[in-house]
Amino acid sequence: MRIEFLHSAREDFLWAKAALRIGSATDNDLVLSAAQAVPRHLRIEQDRRGWVLQVLPSATRVYLNARPVRERALLRPGDMLSVGDCRMLLRDDVPPEQRETSAAPAAARCTAALRALAGTLSGRVLPIGNGLELGPYGRCPLELPQGEVASLKLGWQDDCLALEVTQASTTYPLRVNGVPVQRMVLQPGDQLSLGPHRFVLDAPGMEAEPVVVQPEPPAPVLPEDTAGPRGEVWWLIVTAALLALGIALVLWIRF
């Protein structure tokens, strides 16, 4: 995890462990000022679902993407976490444009869509189909503060979903998972943010199918394998032969 402090000269904070403690006490992993946080403010833990935010009982209000969080919330790269006047942008360690890309099946175009989480389009699901353009000349306008204008388009190139900024805003850059980009290939779960607008790419058809490994058939069980070790079988044969010889000698002596 990489945390970028917006509107601050503080350097990015890198963290690679399973849990992160944040507060004003000096024994926290990430220390904030006393004016921003209480000594034990929040924890971020990683489990099978991803990053999980836990607000501790003594903490004041915590905001996630401008919405208050009282107890717990799931986090994703590109989320904005606010504690007091400290704004922290959560990012992946690896920039999204450096990820490996893989071709998606043609059927993925039917399921790919942008789900709006914030902004004037919040709550809407925008199917991508063969292509989608957002902005003043696209299907869905993107209203930005101070009259700023921006537009972007999504389309399929070599069976990959490509994103491109066709008109950039000078104040509000397009970010994917918290990183400013101009063009890149998207993957399911990517979060796009542009000013007050936030979108998540839902594309179940693009996700790789799990590889099913067939178990090897069990080896056939032979009768001699269940009879015990070979030495034990020969010992029984020799014992039986000696007993038979002894009985024959007793009978011969008596008669």
C-alpha positions as CSV (number, residue, x, y, z in Angstrom):
1,M,0.0,0.0,0.0
2,R,1.1,3.5,-0.8
3,I,-0.5,6.5,0.9
4,E,-0.2,9.9,-0.8
5,F,-0.8,13.0,1.3
6,L,-2.7,15.5,-0.8
7,H,-2.0,19.2,-0.4
8,S,0.9,18.5,1.9
9,A,4.7,18.4,1.6
10,R,4.8,15.1,3.4
11,E,6.4,12.2,1.5
12,D,4.4,9.2,0.4
13,F,4.0,6.5,3.1
14,L,4.7,2.9,2.1
15,W,3.4,-0.1,4.0
16,A,3.7,-3.8,3.2
17,K,2.5,-5.6,6.3
18,A,-1.0,-7.0,7.0
19,A,-2.1,-4.3,9.5
20,L,-1.6,-0.6,9.7
21,R,-2.2,1.5,12.8
22,I,-2.9,5.2,12.5
23,G,-3.2,7.8,15.2
24,S,-1.3,10.6,17.0
25,A,0.5,8.3,19.5
26,T,4.1,7.8,18.6
27,D,3.8,4.0,18.7
28,N,1.5,4.0,15.7
29,D,2.8,2.8,12.3
30,L,1.6,6.1,10.7
31,V,1.7,9.1,13.1
32,L,-0.6,12.1,12.5
33,S,-0.6,15.3,14.5
34,A,-2.8,15.6,17.7
35,A,-4.9,18.2,15.9
36,Q,-5.8,15.6,13.3
37,A,-6.2,12.4,15.2
38,V,-6.6,10.9,18.6
39,P,-3.9,8.6,20.0
40,R,-5.6,5.5,18.6
41,H,-7.7,6.5,15.6
42,L,-8.1,3.7,13.1
43,R,-6.6,0.4,11.7
44,I,-6.4,-0.9,8.2
45,E,-6.1,-4.7,7.9
46,Q,-5.7,-6.9,4.9
47,D,-7.7,-10.1,4.5
48,R,-9.1,-12.2,1.7
49,R,-11.5,-9.3,0.8
50,G,-8.8,-6.7,0.5
51,W,-8.1,-3.7,2.8
52,V,-10.6,-3.3,5.7
53,L,-10.8,0.0,7.6
54,Q,-11.8,-0.2,11.3
55,V,-12.6,3.1,13.1
56,L,-11.5,2.7,16.8
57,P,-14.0,3.6,19.6
58,S,-12.2,6.7,20.7
59,A,-11.8,8.2,17.2
60,T,-13.6,11.2,15.9
61,R,-15.4,11.1,12.5
62,V,-13.5,9.5,9.6
63,Y,-14.5,10.1,6.0
64,L,-14.1,7.8,3.1
65,N,-14.6,9.5,-0.3
66,A,-16.4,12.3,1.6
67,R,-18.8,9.9,3.3
68,P,-18.6,9.3,7.1
69,V,-17.5,5.9,8.3
70,R,-18.7,4.9,11.8
71,E,-17.2,1.4,12.3
72,R,-15.9,-0.5,9.2
73,A,-15.5,-0.1,5.5
74,L,-13.9,-1.9,2.6
75,L,-11.1,0.0,0.9
76,R,-9.9,-0.1,-2.7
77,P,-7.0,1.7,-4.5
78,G,-8.0,5.2,-5.4
79,D,-10.1,5.8,-2.2
80,M,-9.7,9.1,-0.4
81,L,-9.5,8.8,3.4
82,S,-9.9,12.0,5.5
83,V,-8.9,12.2,9.2
84,G,-9.4,15.7,10.5
85,D,-7.8,18.0,7.8
86,C,-5.5,15.2,6.7
87,R,-6.4,13.8,3.3
88,M,-4.8,10.5,2.4
89,L,-5.1,8.9,-1.1
90,L,-4.7,5.1,-1.1
91,R,-2.7,3.7,-4.0
92,D,-1.2,0.4,-5.1
93,D,2.6,-0.1,-4.9
94,V,2.7,-0.8,-8.6
95,P,1.4,2.0,-11.0
96,P,-1.6,0.7,-13.0
97,E,0.1,1.4,-16.3
98,Q,2.9,-1.0,-15.4
99,R,0.6,-4.0,-14.9
100,E,0.6,-7.0,-17.2
101,T,-2.3,-7.0,-19.6
102,S,-4.2,-10.0,-20.9
103,A,-6.8,-10.2,-23.7
104,A,-10.4,-10.6,-22.8
105,P,-12.9,-12.9,-24.6
106,A,-15.3,-11.2,-27.0
107,A,-18.2,-12.0,-24.7
108,A,-16.7,-9.6,-22.1
109,R,-18.0,-6.6,-24.0
110,C,-21.6,-7.6,-23.1
111,T,-20.9,-7.5,-19.3
112,A,-18.4,-4.6,-19.0
113,A,-19.9,-1.4,-17.4
114,L,-18.9,1.6,-15.3
115,R,-20.7,1.8,-12.0
116,A,-20.9,5.4,-10.7
117,L,-20.1,5.7,-7.0
118,A,-20.1,9.5,-6.6
119,G,-20.9,12.6,-8.6
120,T,-23.9,13.6,-10.6
121,L,-24.1,10.1,-12.2
122,S,-24.0,8.3,-8.8
123,G,-26.1,5.2,-8.7
124,R,-26.1,4.7,-12.5
125,V,-24.5,1.8,-14.4
126,L,-23.1,2.7,-17.7
127,P,-22.7,-0.2,-20.2
128,I,-19.5,0.1,-22.2
129,G,-20.6,-2.0,-25.2
130,N,-18.4,-1.3,-28.2
131,G,-17.3,2.0,-26.6
132,L,-18.2,4.7,-24.1
133,E,-17.4,8.4,-24.0
134,L,-17.9,10.7,-21.0
135,G,-17.8,14.4,-21.3
136,P,-19.4,17.4,-23.0
137,Y,-19.6,15.5,-26.3
138,G,-20.2,12.0,-25.0
139,R,-23.2,10.1,-23.9
140,C,-22.9,11.3,-20.3
141,P,-21.6,14.8,-19.3
142,L,-19.1,15.2,-16.5
143,E,-19.9,18.3,-14.5
144,L,-16.8,19.7,-12.8
145,P,-16.4,22.7,-10.4
146,Q,-15.3,26.1,-11.6
147,G,-16.6,25.3,-15.0
148,E,-13.7,22.9,-15.8
149,V,-14.2,20.7,-18.8
150,A,-12.8,17.1,-19.3
151,S,-13.7,14.1,-21.4
152,L,-12.6,10.6,-21.7
153,K,-13.4,7.5,-23.8
154,L,-13.2,3.8,-23.4
155,G,-12.9,1.4,-26.3
156,W,-11.7,-2.1,-27.2
157,Q,-8.2,-2.5,-28.7
158,D,-6.8,-5.9,-29.4
159,D,-9.4,-7.4,-27.1
160,C,-8.3,-5.1,-24.2
161,L,-10.4,-2.3,-22.7
162,A,-8.4,0.9,-23.3
163,L,-9.0,4.2,-21.5
164,E,-7.9,7.6,-23.0
165,V,-8.3,11.2,-21.9
166,T,-9.5,13.1,-24.9
167,Q,-9.7,16.5,-23.1
168,A,-7.8,17.0,-19.9
169,S,-8.8,19.3,-17.1
170,T,-6.0,21.6,-15.7
171,T,-7.3,21.3,-12.1
172,Y,-8.9,17.8,-11.9
173,P,-6.7,15.0,-13.5
174,L,-8.1,11.6,-14.3
175,R,-6.9,9.1,-11.8
176,V,-7.0,5.3,-12.0
177,N,-6.6,3.6,-8.6
178,G,-5.2,7.0,-7.3
179,V,-2.6,7.5,-10.1
180,P,-2.9,10.2,-12.7
181,V,-3.1,8.7,-16.2
182,Q,-3.7,9.8,-19.8
183,R,-4.2,6.4,-21.4
184,M,-4.0,2.8,-20.2
185,V,-5.6,-0.6,-20.3
186,L,-8.2,-1.2,-17.6
187,Q,-8.8,-4.3,-15.5
188,P,-12.0,-5.3,-13.6
189,G,-12.2,-3.5,-10.2
190,D,-10.3,-0.4,-11.3
191,Q,-11.5,2.8,-9.8
192,L,-11.6,5.9,-11.9
193,S,-11.9,9.3,-10.3
194,L,-12.2,12.7,-11.9
195,G,-13.0,15.6,-9.6
196,P,-16.2,14.7,-7.7
197,H,-16.9,11.7,-10.0
198,R,-16.0,8.1,-9.1
199,F,-16.5,5.0,-11.1
200,V,-15.6,1.3,-10.7
201,L,-15.2,-1.0,-13.7
202,D,-17.5,-4.1,-13.3
203,A,-16.5,-6.6,-15.9
204,P,-17.0,-10.2,-14.7
205,G,-16.5,-11.6,-18.2
206,M,-12.9,-10.2,-18.3
207,E,-11.8,-12.1,-15.2
208,A,-9.8,-15.2,-15.9
209,E,-11.4,-18.4,-15.1
210,P,-9.8,-20.4,-12.3
211,V,-7.7,-23.3,-13.5
212,V,-9.2,-26.6,-12.4
213,V,-6.6,-29.2,-11.8
214,Q,-7.9,-32.8,-12.1
215,P,-6.7,-35.1,-9.4
216,E,-4.6,-38.0,-10.5
217,P,-6.4,-41.4,-10.3
218,P,-5.5,-43.5,-7.4
219,A,-3.0,-46.3,-8.1
220,P,-4.6,-49.8,-8.2
221,V,-4.3,-51.8,-5.0
222,L,-2.8,-55.3,-5.5
223,P,-3.6,-58.2,-3.2
224,E,0.0,-58.5,-2.1
225,D,0.1,-54.8,-1.1
226,T,-2.7,-55.5,1.5
227,A,-1.1,-58.7,2.8
228,G,1.7,-56.8,4.6
229,P,5.4,-56.5,3.8
230,R,7.0,-59.2,1.7
231,G,9.3,-60.3,4.5
232,E,6.3,-60.9,6.7
233,V,4.7,-63.2,4.1
234,W,7.9,-65.3,3.7
235,W,8.1,-65.6,7.5
236,L,4.6,-67.0,7.7
237,I,5.4,-69.6,4.9
238,V,8.6,-70.7,6.7
239,T,6.8,-71.0,10.1
240,A,4.0,-73.1,8.5
241,A,6.6,-75.4,6.9
242,L,8.5,-75.9,10.2
243,L,5.3,-76.7,12.0
244,A,4.3,-79.2,9.4
245,L,7.8,-80.9,9.6
246,G,7.6,-81.0,13.4
247,I,4.2,-82.7,13.4
248,A,5.4,-85.2,10.9
249,L,8.5,-86.1,13.1
250,V,6.2,-86.5,16.1
251,L,3.9,-88.9,14.3
252,W,6.9,-90.9,12.9
253,I,8.5,-91.3,16.3
254,R,5.3,-92.5,17.9
255,F,4.7,-95.1,15.2
